[in-house]
């Protein structure tokens, strides 16, 4: 499986979509989605744009390697989370968690609310660890 195929499969699975659901959202046939995920086909520019729109990621996401995220990558995403998570994402001590934030970028609004609620619950449970991050 190629890098693009890995990205497509990872994004789709993170959203718990079937290949058919992704195909419906992007107006691409299920066999074509399967072929792209297995690295047998690459999407045309039109299909890449449809996939980016379906996943709500920039088109460049499919063209670049995402090993870690810079502050510039975080800024457009951070504002859509709770103030506590926003501060955490922009904190210098956050670097080890950048791959997690890449996954957060892929969530829909409901998923973001779930993550916010979970983090808030964990912060209340163990307030000492949250304050250690100098939020």
C-alpha positions in Angstrom: 0.0 0.0 0.0 1.4 3.4 -0.9 1.5 6.5 1.3 -1.7 8.0 -0.3 -3.5 4.7 0.1 -2.5 4.6 3.8 -3.7 8.1 4.3 -7.1 7.4 2.7 -7.6 4.2 4.7 -6.5 5.9 8.0 -8.8 8.9 7.5 -11.7 6.7 6.5 -11.2 4.3 9.4 -10.8 7.2 11.9 -14.2 8.4 10.9 -15.6 4.8 11.0 -16.7 5.1 7.4 -17.0 2.1 5.1 -15.5 2.4 1.6 -19.0 2.7 0.3 -19.8 5.6 2.7 -16.6 7.4 1.6 -17.5 6.7 -2.0 -21.0 8.2 -1.5 -19.6 11.3 0.2 -17.0 11.8 -2.5 -19.0 10.6 -5.5 -16.4 8.0 -6.3 -17.2 4.3 -6.8 -16.4 1.8 -4.0 -14.1 -0.3 -6.3 -12.2 2.9 -7.1 -11.8 3.8 -3.4 -10.6 0.2 -2.7 -8.1 0.4 -5.5 -6.7 3.7 -4.3 -6.4 2.4 -0.7 -4.5 -0.6 -2.0 -2.2 1.6 -4.0 -3.4 0.2 -7.3 -4.7 3.5 -8.5 -4.0 7.2 -7.8 -6.8 9.7 -7.8 -7.1 12.3 -10.5 -7.0 15.9 -9.4 -10.9 16.0 -9.4 -11.1 12.9 -7.3 -8.4 14.2 -4.9 -10.4 17.3 -4.4 -13.6 15.3 -3.8 -11.7 13.2 -1.2 -10.3 16.3 0.5 -13.8 17.8 0.7 -15.3 14.6 2.0 -12.7 14.4 4.7 -12.6 18.2 5.3 -8.8 18.3 4.9 -6.8 20.5 2.6 -5.9 19.0 -0.7 -2.2 19.3 0.2 -2.8 16.7 2.9 -2.6 14.0 0.3 0.5 15.4 -1.3 2.8 15.8 1.7 4.2 13.6 4.5 2.8 14.4 7.9 5.3 13.3 10.4 4.7 16.2 12.8 2.8 19.4 12.9 4.1 22.9 13.1 2.5 25.8 14.9 1.3 27.0 11.5 -0.5 23.6 11.0 -2.2 23.9 14.4 -3.5 27.5 14.2 -6.4 26.8 11.7 -7.5 23.8 13.8 -7.0 24.9 17.4 -9.8 27.4 17.4 -12.4 24.8 16.9 -11.6 23.1 20.2 -12.4 24.1 23.8 -10.2 26.9 25.3 -8.3 24.4 27.4 -7.5 22.1 24.5 -6.7 25.1 22.3 -4.1 26.3 24.9 -2.7 22.8 25.2 -2.3 22.5 21.4 -0.4 25.8 21.2 1.8 25.1 24.2 5.5 24.5 23.5 5.4 21.3 25.6 2.9 20.0 23.2 5.4 18.8 20.5 5.2 15.1 21.6 1.5 15.1 21.0 1.5 16.6 17.5 0.6 13.3 15.8 -2.5 13.1 18.0 -3.5 16.5 16.9 -3.2 15.4 13.3 -5.8 12.8 14.1 -8.0 15.4 15.8 -8.0 17.4 12.6 -9.8 14.6 10.9 -12.7 14.6 13.4 -16.1 16.0 12.6 -17.8 18.3 15.0 -19.4 15.5 17.1 -16.0 13.8 17.4 -14.4 17.1 18.6 -17.1 17.5 21.2 -16.4 13.9 22.4 -12.7 14.6 22.6 -13.3 17.9 24.5 -15.6 16.2 27.0 -13.1 13.4 27.5 -10.2 15.8 28.1 -12.3 17.9 30.4 -13.2 14.8 32.5 -9.6 13.7 32.7 -8.5 17.2 33.6 -11.0 17.3 36.5 -9.9 13.8 37.6 -6.3 14.6 37.8 -5.9 18.4 37.9 -2.3 18.3 39.0 -1.1 16.9 35.6 -3.0 19.5 33.6 -1.5 22.4 35.6 2.0 20.9 35.0 1.6 21.8 31.4 1.6 25.5 32.3 -1.7 26.1 30.6 
